[in-house]
Amino acid sequence: MLKSHPKYPQDVGFHPAADPVYPCPVSPENTQEIFAGCEDFESRRVRAGGTGPEVFACWLDGVVSGSDVADQVLRPFTDPARFGGVMEAEEAAARLAAGGVYGPSMKRQDTMDGLVDALTYGHCALVFPGTAYVFQVKTSQHRAVQEPTVEKSVKGGKDAFVEVLRVNTGLVRSRLHTPKLKLSQTTVGRKSHSLAAVMWLEGVADPEIPRQMLRRLEDLDAEGTVMPDVLDSALCDAPRSPFPQLIHTERPDKLAGLLMQGRVGVIVEGIPVAFAAPAFFGEFLKTTEDESQHFLAASAVRSLRWISLIMTLLLPAFYVAVATYHPEMLPTTLLLSVIESKQSVPFSTAVEILGLLVSFELLQEAGLRLPNPVGQTVSIIGALIVGQSAVEAKVVSPIAVIVVALAGIAGYTMPSQDMGAALRICRFLLVLAATAAGMFGIIMGSIALLWHLCSLESYGRAYMSPLAGGRAGDSNGVFVRRPPWRDLYRDPSFNGGDVRKRK
């Protein structure tokens, strides 16, 4: 259930809370009735100061730390030195409000909805008739911060996000020690009530972007635990497009860098990946390690990724078009080799390439789904034994295997897996276009692809910016990395006013 946002109560578009799910008043009996059948619901009756009025204490085992409940809440509440002489429940509640217990975070809940939310989010509650005081005593039993597994780090940070929201936001704050790092929190999922935090740097990010993100999170129609694809569809501008429109990262240092550029991040409870927007096409060919290398080395590697993108996208389609419709484009020696290798192959060039592309996808999927030792074995067997056997059996030609292998290897250089998946889909479509109309099909397919990319937007910014819709000279950082002494300004297309990076 979404609450009214405190920072943007009027202009963000948040509405007051909906009809309460539990309209009954706060009381121990109603709390027990709501959590009936929950074996992890723990409760006991305690007396203020040991001899005072009886109060109902409750919490969810496994969500809170039992030792913290005893040390920070129950022990001081039953201590005669703190609550001795208390005879009425109202007096006990007043002493709690004045800080009579050790809990670092205490809130008063006057509605049953607020009490239920607090208990499920890791609070212990002392329930009085008509009101309750909740204390945050979350358990520390969660996956420890480890090294990133997808985005390998050579010179950067060795920590990665986990499934706990507060741990993730703390990892970001440990890199941005400034009160300008703002955080707005809401919940998503009608039944899971997963916490979601929107983070941005005040004065650096355009304030309209966090407003739009909060609106889209509010409108997210999801019932259970939110998955990354659900968030992608809710937060991006064109969910039907296969191209990624949100930057995904499991590294806090990368998210901190994106926030300093003027982007806005989203972290959701239960997902060890952060999201950032706006996202441009060229951003998916950059890595955090580019900033750790010399600008000449980083520029060479970044340019190599663009060449690999063209190879993985066009090489199979180009081979089909040339071998089928335009053999005169090949040198004579190469043409004779192609003709000789295809004399004993019973299939056409298009069928060869499509079959090898499908086989390549099957091997990749098998390697991902199987355990690591078995997956590596399957990949080696498929690449070496099956491929070599297919060539020797005259089922496919050696040149077709080389073309598909080069396209596959070039696709693995993409830093973003989502971008790599989108390129593989387009690669199949371009092969079909080349099969139907040769080079004309490739040209028409490429024009349609560019038209689609240029029509996309990310929070009001052109997806192909700065190549399309940007200013002259801004494209220098897309293909190469600028020298540090020239990289002085942030991208003005989504900046909130603080455009200067270096003095």
Secondary structure, DSSP 8 states (H G I E B T S, - for coil): -----SS-TTTS------S-S--S---HHHHHHHTTT-TTEEEEEEEGGGTS-EEEEEEEBTTB-HHHIIIIIIHHHT-HHHHTT--SHHHHHHHHHTT-S--S-EEEE-SHHHHHHHHHTTEEEEEETTEEEEEE-B---S------SSS--SSS------S-HHHHHHHHHTT--STTEEEEEEEE-TTT-EEEEEEEETTTB-THHHHHHHHHHHT----SS--HHHHHHHHSS-TTSSS--SEEES-HHHHHHHHHHT-EEEEETT-S-EEEES--GGGGG--GGGGGS-HHHHHHHHHHHHHHHHHHHHHHHHHHHHHHT-GGGS-HHHHHHHHHHHTT--S-HHHHHHHHHHHHHHHHHHHHHS-HHHHHHHHHIIIIIIHHHHHHTTSS-HHHHHHHHHHHHHHTT-S-HHHHHHHHHHHHHHHHHHHHHHHHHHHHHHHHHHHHHHH-EETTEETTTTTTTS-TTTTHHHHS---TTT--B--GGGB-S--BS--
